[in-house]
Amino acid sequence: MPEENKPDSSVMTINWAQQKAISSPFRSRLIGMLYENPMTPKQAADALDKNPGTTYYHIQQLVKHGILEIDREETNKGIVEKYYRAKAISFHNPEYKKSEEEVEKLSANLYLSEAMLKELNEEVHELLIRYGKRSYEEANRQDQQAYAVTFTVNRSEEED
C-alpha cells in the first residue's frame, strides 16, 4: 500500500465494547492483515484459509465497532467489491484501570509456529538481558526505580 494511503499507525483509543470486539485471535489476525493490505472479505478469507461467510461476519463486526473502515470500492464485472482496512494496529483502552504496582501492560493475539515462538522467546530473553546489563552499568543514576518485568505466552482458543 502506498505510504500516503496507510492508516495512522498511532494507538487508537477504544472502549470496552471495542476491546471485546478485537479480543478474538481471528479478529486480531484480520486487523493485522488488513492494516498492512486492504482486502475484500473474500480475499481475506482466501488468505487465511477460512470460510468467506465467517470472515465477512467478523469484518462486519469490526466495522460496526469502528476498528475497520472501507478503504475503497471497485466494480468488477458489475459487482461492487469493498476493500476494508484497519484504522490502527495498536489499541489503548483508557477505561482499563491498572493496579498500583502495574506500570505498563502490552498484549497481542498472535498466530505463531513453534519456530516463531522460539524466536520470540529468544528475542525477549536477549532484550531482558540487555536492559538488565544497562541497569547495573547505569546504577548510579538517580532516576532508576525497581521493576519486575514478566513475559508470559498463553495458548488461546481459536474461534471461527
C-alpha positions, 0 to 999 in steps of 0.5 A, spaced: 500 500 500 502 506 498 505 510 504 500 516 503 494 511 503 496 507 510 492 508 516 495 512 522 499 507 525 498 511 532 494 507 538 487 508 537 483 509 543 477 504 544 472 502 549 470 496 552 465 494 547 471 495 542 476 491 546 471 485 546 470 486 539 478 485 537 479 480 543 478 474 538 485 471 535 481 471 528 479 478 529 486 480 531 489 476 525 484 480 520 486 487 523 493 485 522 492 483 515 488 488 513 492 494 516 498 492 512 493 490 505 486 492 504 482 486 502 475 484 500 472 479 505 473 474 500 480 475 499 481 475 506 478 469 507 482 466 501 488 468 505 487 465 511 484 459 509 477 460 512 470 460 510 468 467 506 461 467 510 465 467 517 470 472 515 465 477 512 461 476 519 467 478 523 469 484 518 462 486 519 463 486 526 469 490 526 466 495 522 460 496 526 465 497 532 469 502 528 476 498 528 475 497 520 473 502 515 472 501 507 478 503 504 475 503 497 470 500 492 471 497 485 466 494 480 468 488 477 464 485 472 458 489 475 459 487 482 461 492 487 467 489 491 469 493 498 476 493 500 476 494 508 482 496 512 484 497 519 484 504 522 490 502 527 494 496 529 495 498 536 489 499 541 489 503 548 483 502 552 483 508 557 477 505 561 482 499 563 484 501 570 491 498 572 493 496 579 498 500 583 504 496 582 502 495 574 506 500 570 505 498 563 501 492 560 502 490 552 498 484 549 497 481 542 493 475 539 498 472 535 498 466 530 505 463 531 509 456 529 513 453 534 519 456 530 516 463 531 515 462 538 522 460 539 524 466 536 520 470 540 522 467 546 529 468 544 528 475 542 525 477 549 530 473 553 536 477 549 532 484 550 531 482 558 538 481 558 540 487 555 536 492 559 538 488 565 546 489 563 544 497 562 541 497 569 547 495 573 552 499 568 547 505 569 546 504 577 548 510 579 543 514 576 538 517 580 532 516 576 532 508 576 526 505 580 525 497 581 521 493 576 519 486 575 518 485 568 514 478 566 513 475 559 508 470 559 505 466 552 498 463 553 495 458 548 488 461 546 482 458 543 481 459 536 474 461 534 471 461 527 
